[in-house]
Amino acid sequence: MSQVRSVVSKEADVWILRLEKANGKVQEYRCTSEGQAKQLALLLAASAPMEAVQLQA
């Protein structure tokens, strides 16, 4: 099973969701709220059932 690490952080009034995949590549999403960023992380985890996502704020 491959593993994805997700990190939600706030930078200059924008919430950033960064997904770091097992191969070292990082995908970045910008959101207007912390809740939106966390929900997006959960949604992306649900759409990729082979990947485990850990939320860290």
N, C-alpha and C positions, 0 to 999 in steps of 0.2 A: 504494500500500500504506500503510495507516495504521500507526502505530507506538505501542507501549506501552512505558513505562519502568517497571521494577519495582525496588523498593528493599526490602531486608531489613535490619531493625535490631532491637536489643534495647532494651526500655524496661521498667523495673521488673519483671524476671524473666519478661517475656512477649516473644516474638518477633513482630514486626509485619511483614507483607508489604503494601506499598502499591503499587498499580498506578495509574500516571498515564497516562491515555489522551491521544491527540492533541488531543481537544477540551477538555482541561484538567480533566476530571472525575477524581476519585481514588476508587478502591475500596480498602478496608482490611480485612485479614484478620488475626486474632490466632491464634498457634500456640504450642504448648508447647516446641518446640525449633527450632533454626536449620535443621536438616535437614528438618523438616516444612515449614517456611516455604519453603525453596528447592524442595522437591519439589512443593509446591502451585503455586509460580510456574511450574515446568516443565509441570505438568498443565494449568494454565490456558492456557499458550502453545500446547500441543498441541491443545487444544479450540478454539482460534481461529487456524487456520492462516494467515489473512490478516494477522495482527498479529505483528510481531517483538518479542521480549522480551529485554531485556538485564538480567542480574542484577548488582547492585552491592551489596556488603555493607559 
